Amino acid sequence: MNPIDDTADLGFASRAVRAGQVRTQEGEHAEPIFLTSSFVFANAAEAAARFSSGTGNIYSRFTNPTVRVFQERLAALEGGETCIATSSGMAAILATCMALLKSGDHIVSANAVFGTTVSLFNQYLSKFGVATTYVRLSDLRAWEAAIQPNTRLLYLETPSNPLMELADIRALADLAHTHDCLLVVDNCFCTPALQLPFRLGADLVIHSGTKYLDGQGRCVGGAVVGDRQRVGTDIYGFLRTAGPTLSPFNAWVFLKGLETLTLRMRAHSEAALQLARWLETQPAVARVYYPGLASHPQHELAKRQQSGFGGIVSFDLRGGREAAWTLIDATRLLSITANLGDAKSTITHPATTTHGRLTPQERAVAGIGEGLVRISAGLEDVADLQADLERGFRLLG
Ligand SMILES: *Cc1c(COP(=O)(O)O)cnc(C)c1O
């Protein structure tokens, strides 16, 4: 009952609003939430047919109509064949590894990936005989040197958190395919509104829907996008068996979030660029990390690979931890929280929060200093964000 059956030829913003919706006989305009754990059958024969064919709704651990709309919409935006939604971003990463790896396999991962991803690889996958080697995100030679005969996945996020370093997705996809590996890109920071990893050769795209897909800090969830065999069969098989599926309510929040994704990512990017340029003029600031700045060492790659520079900006304060904490504590508008991708701007001290579990040496290698501050630019007026930070800058003299 959708007036538009095939949204494939529509533009990105149109797909973000329209893809995946199927109207019921009620003629609803907005997508309904199917809060139901199971589904009924017309008769015993239909029940038997659904169970034996594996198609059609049976139980919401397997499929749910609201979750399906979100999955189809995100797949349409990323340009992937299919998408499977998960209960969190971490569940998306776990499901990918459980479905595609076996004991004796090897991962090469960027060292600058989400901290819990490193814990998942090191504490849990290692117990099942899957080893991980970490390399610097932007060092193509290091990636190549780390690949072993048993390497199956190259894993990365770009831009990285919190230093906004970029990976050359095209070059790493070529490298992965030369060595019979898959390139997995966590596209959480850019979202498909700013970066399309499949167009650059990536095999799988991971999302934490918790961040920009929701966009207002409400629900935890995630997704994997990719081809029908790996995602639609292998990863889906793990999910319906092990159960870290997305709830219909959270799927609904995310699919409504996707409708405004294009506008929000543009606004986040504009605010972050304005903040980054302004921060560069502050005497207390030693260095600003933002791919949209001409001073960013990979600015050209960012312009080529992304259609916007994203909402995250980090900077080093000359005064170390004391200065960072002074600046953070002086804010009243920015929220002191480690989350990101929200309409509300957030401010974080990575060295003592998101990266606090690393040793000082590990932090030094990763380039995360005591004076580093990360901001996720929200949707408030930039002038108000600047005024909020200025209070702290005045205290720093
Ligand atoms: C938050 C985050 C994750 C984990 O997602 P959850 O939804 O918190 O499980 C993975 N990757 C990146 C880049 C993230 O920011």
The ligand as an ORCA input file, in Angstrom:
! r2SCAN-3c Opt
* xyz 0 1
  C      28.984      4.119     20.599
  C      29.779      3.457     19.541
  C      29.747      2.062     19.362
  C      28.967      1.152     20.268
  O      27.612      1.353     20.126
  P      26.542      1.063     21.319
  O      25.258      1.390     20.657
  O      26.910      1.931     22.463
  O      26.678     -0.383     21.662
  C      30.491      1.530     18.331
  N      31.237      2.314     17.516
  C      31.298      3.650     17.665
  C      32.132      4.457     16.749
  C      30.579      4.269     18.684
  O      30.666      5.602     18.844
*
